[in-house]
Amino acid sequence: MIYPDFDNNIMKVLSKGKPDRPCLFEFLIHQDIENLLSGSNPKSDSQFDILKNRIKAFYNAGYDFVPLLASPFCFIKSEKHTLSSYSLNEGGVISSRADFQKYIWNDPTAYSYDLLDKLSKELPNGMKFLVKIPDGILENIIAITSFETLCYLLYDEEDLVVELFENIGFRIVKYFEMCASHKSVGILFCNDDWGFKSSTMISHSDLKRFVYPHYIKVAELAHSNGKACAMHSCGCFDGIYEDLFNVIKFDGKHSNEDTILPVEDAYKRYGDKIAILGGIDINFLCKAPKEKITERCHAMLDLSANGGYALGSGNSIANYVPVENYLAMIQCVNPNLKI
């Protein structure tokens, strides 16, 4: 059994330092696997009971933190036909100025954040919360407009795009403001997919103009409150990776794909500038023999022995990730763990 110590482990990683012991990182684990890790199912379908069970799961697995959404705040979107797979062109509720004027913007300050108070009483000593967002700035604007519509609006109605990003970014920052001073919060986490295999979803110049300014504020907010700020994003970051630490000032970057930038290369290239989190490719984690997973994970821990790295997946632990393969990965840090 290993015991959590947020300040001396994952926080040291996010400071690009050497933790007291090797660390694990994951920001999204399917609830079925969480239940296996905790050894039980939530007592009810209430958010409190689900998150209480998550705390037990992350504690048993050997993480120093627990990820959560701090409130029910979200943006109104059209319903998808399925949650497992859908087109980014599906739905969308704003395609014109008239739609924008009718859209109802939820106020993040109007929601209760008492989950942080209630659940902090359930946190084992040494653990803190990683507070994530209900999708990121770019993800939300794509959901609200649809990707194809956003592309048209960027050329046809740029003023409307400016207002959309301002309304979303402002509210994301406000959401984090509601969390940043809470003593149980250790990481403000910006989960926002910016790209795909060969490029970013929108141009680098548009990201810098519309998205960066809001995340700069989140990073400043985190640091002024003694917290870390990290991001998750899939996709190719060629040409802007340096902006993550030089401009936005993120402390850590999560998500790596072997077909874009293997985690070993990311660490060699950027590990002295920004913490590299996770990165064991999902396709590899699903398909490789357990022995190969163990071999690669130990090699990655050896490579990062000077610090600035936490072991985990290149994306998230979905329900299709074989449990025995996930276990082979985290046992490289927590060898006595059994499910």
BELVEN-V453132 format. One record per pair of residues at least 6 apart in sequence whose C-alpha atoms are under 7 Angstrom apart, sorted by sequence separation. I is the first residue (numbers start at 0). J is the second residue. D is the distance in Angstrom with one decimal. If there is no record, write none. Layout:
I | J | D
I | J | D
This chain:
11 | 17 | 6.1
12 | 18 | 5.9
34 | 40 | 5.3
42 | 48 | 6.0
79 | 85 | 7.0
93 | 99 | 5.7
193 | 199 | 5.5
194 | 200 | 4.8
221 | 227 | 5.8
243 | 249 | 5.6
244 | 250 | 6.9
255 | 261 | 6.2
330 | 336 | 6.3
11 | 18 | 5.3
41 | 48 | 5.4
153 | 160 | 6.3
193 | 200 | 5.7
221 | 228 | 5.9
255 | 262 | 5.9
41 | 49 | 5.2
57 | 65 | 6.3
141 | 149 | 6.6
152 | 160 | 6.5
284 | 292 | 6.8
9 | 18 | 6.8
266 | 275 | 6.2
8 | 18 | 4.4
218 | 228 | 5.5
7 | 18 | 5.9
8 | 19 | 5.7
41 | 52 | 5.6
54 | 65 | 6.0
7 | 19 | 5.9
8 | 20 | 6.5
9 | 22 | 6.3
77 | 90 | 5.6
8 | 22 | 6.4
77 | 91 | 6.0
37 | 52 | 6.4
76 | 91 | 6.8
77 | 92 | 6.3
76 | 92 | 6.6
262 | 278 | 5.0
262 | 279 | 6.8
37 | 55 | 5.2
37 | 56 | 3.9
230 | 249 | 6.9
33 | 53 | 6.2
36 | 56 | 4.7
229 | 249 | 5.2
228 | 249 | 5.5
229 | 250 | 5.3
230 | 251 | 6.3
231 | 252 | 6.0
232 | 253 | 6.6
233 | 254 | 5.7
252 | 273 | 6.9
34 | 56 | 6.8
37 | 59 | 6.5
228 | 250 | 5.5
229 | 251 | 4.4
230 | 252 | 5.2
231 | 253 | 4.6
232 | 254 | 6.0
233 | 255 | 6.9
251 | 273 | 5.3
252 | 274 | 6.3
253 | 275 | 6.4
256 | 278 | 7.0
33 | 56 | 5.5
36 | 59 | 6.5
227 | 250 | 6.3
228 | 251 | 6.9
229 | 252 | 5.9
230 | 253 | 6.1
231 | 254 | 5.9
250 | 273 | 5.5
251 | 274 | 4.3
252 | 275 | 5.4
253 | 276 | 4.7
254 | 277 | 6.5
255 | 278 | 4.6
257 | 280 | 5.9
36 | 60 | 6.4
235 | 259 | 6.1
250 | 274 | 6.1
251 | 275 | 5.9
252 | 276 | 5.9
253 | 277 | 6.1
254 | 278 | 5.4
256 | 280 | 5.2
251 | 276 | 6.6
253 | 278 | 6.9
255 | 280 | 6.4
244 | 272 | 6.7
218 | 247 | 6.8
244 | 273 | 6.3
74 | 104 | 6.9
218 | 248 | 6.2
74 | 105 | 6.3
136 | 167 | 6.1
218 | 249 | 6.2
281 | 312 | 6.3
73 | 105 | 6.9
136 | 168 | 5.9
215 | 247 | 4.6
275 | 307 | 6.3
276 | 308 | 5.7
277 | 309 | 5.9
279 | 311 | 6.1
280 | 312 | 6.1
281 | 313 | 5.7
296 | 328 | 6.4
214 | 247 | 6.4
215 | 248 | 6.9
274 | 307 | 4.6
275 | 308 | 5.0
276 | 309 | 5.1
277 | 310 | 4.8
278 | 311 | 6.1
279 | 312 | 4.5
280 | 313 | 4.6
281 | 314 | 6.6
187 | 221 | 6.4
274 | 308 | 5.7
275 | 309 | 6.9
276 | 310 | 6.5
277 | 311 | 3.6
278 | 312 | 5.1
279 | 313 | 4.7
293 | 327 | 5.9
297 | 331 | 6.4
72 | 107 | 5.5
199 | 234 | 6.5
276 | 311 | 6.9
277 | 312 | 4.8
278 | 313 | 3.6
285 | 320 | 5.3
289 | 324 | 5.7
292 | 327 | 6.6
293 | 328 | 6.0
296 | 331 | 6.8
198 | 234 | 6.7
199 | 235 | 6.2
211 | 247 | 6.5
263 | 299 | 6.7
277 | 313 | 5.5
285 | 321 | 6.1
292 | 328 | 6.3
198 | 235 | 5.0
199 | 236 | 6.9
270 | 307 | 6.2
24 | 62 | 6.8
72 | 110 | 6.2
195 | 233 | 6.5
196 | 234 | 5.3
197 | 235 | 5.5
198 | 236 | 6.9
289 | 327 | 6.1
293 | 331 | 6.6
23 | 62 | 5.6
71 | 110 | 6.7
193 | 232 | 5.9
194 | 233 | 5.8
195 | 234 | 4.0
196 | 235 | 5.6
285 | 324 | 6.8
26 | 66 | 5.8
70 | 110 | 6.4
186 | 226 | 5.6
187 | 227 | 6.3
188 | 228 | 5.8
189 | 229 | 6.2
190 | 230 | 5.5
191 | 231 | 6.1
192 | 232 | 4.3
193 | 233 | 6.5
194 | 234 | 3.9
195 | 235 | 6.0
284 | 324 | 6.3
70 | 111 | 6.0
172 | 213 | 6.7
185 | 226 | 5.2
186 | 227 | 4.8
187 | 228 | 4.8
188 | 229 | 5.1
189 | 230 | 4.5
190 | 231 | 4.5
191 | 232 | 5.4
192 | 233 | 5.2
193 | 234 | 6.4
194 | 235 | 5.8
70 | 112 | 5.1
179 | 221 | 6.3
185 | 227 | 6.4
186 | 228 | 5.6
187 | 229 | 6.6
188 | 230 | 5.5
189 | 231 | 6.2
190 | 232 | 6.3
69 | 112 | 5.8
172 | 216 | 7.0
180 | 224 | 6.1
69 | 114 | 6.5
164 | 209 | 6.1
168 | 213 | 5.5
172 | 217 | 5.9
179 | 224 | 6.4
69 | 115 | 6.4
93 | 143 | 6.0
94 | 144 | 5.8
91 | 142 | 5.9
92 | 143 | 5.4
93 | 144 | 4.9
91 | 143 | 4.7
92 | 144 | 5.8
91 | 144 | 4.3
138 | 191 | 5.9
9 | 63 | 6.5
91 | 145 | 4.7
94 | 148 | 6.3
130 | 184 | 6.9
135 | 189 | 6.4
137 | 191 | 6.5
138 | 192 | 6.4
90 | 145 | 6.2
128 | 183 | 6.0
129 | 184 | 6.3
135 | 190 | 5.5
136 | 191 | 6.6
89 | 145 | 6.2
127 | 183 | 5.2
128 | 184 | 4.6
129 | 185 | 6.0
130 | 186 | 6.2
131 | 187 | 6.4
134 | 190 | 6.2
135 | 191 | 4.1
137 | 193 | 6.8
88 | 145 | 4.7
127 | 184 | 5.5
128 | 185 | 5.6
129 | 186 | 4.6
130 | 187 | 5.2
131 | 188 | 4.7
132 | 189 | 6.5
134 | 191 | 6.1
256 | 313 | 6.1
3 | 61 | 6.7
5 | 63 | 5.0
87 | 145 | 5.8
88 | 146 | 5.2
127 | 185 | 5.5
128 | 186 | 6.7
129 | 187 | 6.1
130 | 188 | 5.8
131 | 189 | 6.2
132 | 190 | 6.5
255 | 313 | 4.6
2 | 61 | 6.5
3 | 62 | 6.4
4 | 63 | 5.8
5 | 64 | 6.7
87 | 146 | 5.5
88 | 147 | 5.7
129 | 188 | 6.5
131 | 190 | 6.6
254 | 313 | 4.4
255 | 314 | 7.0
1 | 61 | 5.8
3 | 63 | 4.5
73 | 133 | 5.8
254 | 314 | 5.0
69 | 130 | 6.3
63 | 125 | 6.9
64 | 126 | 5.0
65 | 127 | 6.4
66 | 128 | 5.7
67 | 129 | 6.4
68 | 130 | 5.8
63 | 126 | 5.1
64 | 127 | 4.8
65 | 128 | 4.8
66 | 129 | 4.5
67 | 130 | 5.3
68 | 131 | 5.5
96 | 159 | 6.7
107 | 170 | 6.3
196 | 259 | 6.2
63 | 127 | 6.9
64 | 128 | 5.3
65 | 129 | 5.7
66 | 130 | 5.8
67 | 131 | 6.0
68 | 132 | 6.1
119 | 183 | 6.1
64 | 129 | 6.2
66 | 131 | 6.7
76 | 142 | 6.4
107 | 173 | 6.4
51 | 118 | 6.9
76 | 143 | 5.6
107 | 174 | 5.4
54 | 122 | 6.8
51 | 121 | 6.9
136 | 210 | 6.8
5 | 125 | 5.5
4 | 125 | 4.3
5 | 126 | 5.6
3 | 125 | 5.0
4 | 126 | 6.3
5 | 127 | 6.5
3 | 126 | 5.7
13 | 227 | 6.8
14 | 250 | 6.7
13 | 250 | 5.5
13 | 251 | 5.8
24 | 276 | 6.3
25 | 277 | 6.9
24 | 277 | 5.8
15 | 271 | 6.6
15 | 273 | 6.5
15 | 274 | 5.5
13 | 274 | 5.3
12 | 274 | 6.3
61 | 333 | 6.3
60 | 336 | 6.7
24 | 309 | 5.5
23 | 309 | 5.0
24 | 310 | 5.7
25 | 311 | 5.8
22 | 309 | 4.8
23 | 310 | 4.7
24 | 311 | 5.0
25 | 312 | 6.9
28 | 315 | 6.1
29 | 316 | 6.0
31 | 318 | 7.0
17 | 305 | 5.5
18 | 306 | 6.4
21 | 309 | 6.9
22 | 310 | 6.1
23 | 311 | 5.8
27 | 315 | 5.2
28 | 316 | 4.6
29 | 317 | 5.2
17 | 306 | 3.7
26 | 315 | 6.9
27 | 316 | 6.3
28 | 317 | 6.2
29 | 318 | 5.6
16 | 306 | 4.8
17 | 307 | 6.4
25 | 315 | 6.7
15 | 306 | 6.1
16 | 307 | 5.4
15 | 307 | 4.0
12 | 306 | 6.0
13 | 307 | 6.3
12 | 307 | 4.4
12 | 308 | 5.8
12 | 309 | 6.9
36 | 338 | 6.1
35 | 338 | 6.2
22 | 332 | 6.8
21 | 332 | 6.0
1 | 333 | 6.4
0 | 333 | 6.8
0 | 335 | 6.1
0 | 336 | 6.9
